[in-house]
Amino acid sequence: MLTIIMFLVVGGVMVYLAQSNLSLVTLHLGSYVFPDIPLFYVIVGSLLLGLSLAYFINLINSIFVAFAMRGKDNKIKTTKIEVVELTKMIHQLELENERLKNNSTIIEPQDINAL
């Protein structure tokens, strides 16, 4: 519903511009000359060209952002894998530490002389 209302408002503005800008102008584009073009067409044409150019630049920017995000996602994935591997290694070292604590014998001073 909001889209329909926006189309009606934009259409109304276009109609107003068309009625008040009917004078004929000559358009020079480099070596090309277009005589007797209504000013309204020049206004709407430049508006559409500007919007198209802005959309194209935004599209290129979105592509670069998508590539950057993909690189960040891959970096996050590899970092998560590294965290899991380090957590496993910590767990194994804690188990080995407990095993060594339980298997170690207390060396008495008289045992040192026997060595």
C-alpha positions, 0 to 999 in steps of 0.5 A: 500500500505504501508503494502505491502511495509513493508511486502516486506522489512521484507521478504527481510530481512528474505531472507537475514538472511536465506541465510547467517545463514544456519549453523546447531546448537544444541538448549538446552531448559532445559532438551530437546535437539534439534540437527541440527537446522538451525541458521536462525530458531533459530533467527526467532523463538526468534524474533517471541517469543519476539514479541508474549511476547511483544504483550501479555504484551501490551494486559494485560496492555491495559486491565488494562488501560481500567478498569481504564478508566471505573472507571474514566468515572463512577467517572466523570458521578457521579460528573456531576450528583452531579454538576447538583443537586447542580446547582438545589439547588443553583437555589432553594436557589436563588429563596427562597432568592428573595422571602424572600427579597420581603416578608420581611418588614422593622421593624421601631424602634417604631415597636420594642417597640411594640414587 
